[in-house]
């Protein structure tokens, strides 16, 4: 082959190479816009999520309330006789007393003298009655023989009746004085715990003056303040549970519901008898403040895990996933909470799946990748 033919072959090969390279560059430029367009229509998912179906659950229905702990009944114990000096005080605040126990003693000297004087007067009256009986008996025996005048017989009979009345009068006075002497001992009218003491040794007390106050039978109650709108739902015999301050929870039974509602607060009082053993274990005292709830019954409600509900600006939201894997944020109304679940009152039905978790990282319109869908477990 000649030199000229070799040069013409090299030029032809170089030209073919240039044409192939130009064709490849044109193909590359034409694919770039297509690739860009494809990326715009299918962006990368913001989060990988799973969905959950709302669950219809049976929950207890409760009414919450606040109120004070108070004594079921308090007994005010005072002196029944006045003008006597307090000689001894036998109990202190916190002591347990039983019915009939002596709590204090008043000075008895003057009343003992009155009793002794009355007994002597009674003996004198009984002696006069015996004489009057004898005279009347003699008059009765002589009256049929006309050896005694009717006037003398009547006088004897009247003297007998007068002596008998005199004895009855002195006996009544003796009973009064003995009663007053017994009342110098201030006794407990019932079992209970001393909650207040104003008795002071050496003080002269007056009749009716309060010396002690006891919590009858150490029995306490919870006086719960319940809104008027819920008052009709509470009946006698229902169970109430209290969160005792600093102690274990205790239970009680509704004794009665007040027939009136406070005009200022629009609340009514519910009186709850507290369990005696629970009172001892919890250590609650009259005057404490406690909150609790009444068990009304049971009702069904639509629930979701708390992880599926997002709170924003005071409102609750859940996220739905459409057919393009985009999330829609919808507002719902929530109700009760129990454990890790929350009740959905409004805005969602039982057949609509929602994002189960990670809702805090989502915004309305985000694209997600759904890996599985599951129904929530019954609670």
Secondary structure, 3 states (H helix, E strand, C coil): CCHHHHHHHHHHHHHHHHHHHHHHHHHHHHHHHHHHHHHHHCCCCCEEEEEEECEEEEEEEEEEEEEEEEECCEEEEECCCCCEEEEEECCCCCCEECCCCEEEEECCHHHHHHHHHHHHHHHHHHHHHHHHHHHHHHHHHHHCCCCCCHHHHHHHHHHHHHHHHHHHHHHHHHHHHHHHHHCCEEECCCCEEEEEECCCCCCEECCCCEEEEEEECCCEEEEEEEEHHHHCCCCCCCEEEEECCCCCCEEEEEEEEEEEECCCCCEEEEEEEECHHHHHHHCCCCCCEEEEEEEEEEEEEEEEEHHHCEEECCEEEEEEECCCCEEEEEEEEEEEEECCEEEEEECCCCCCEEECCCHHHCCCCCEEEEEEEEECCCC
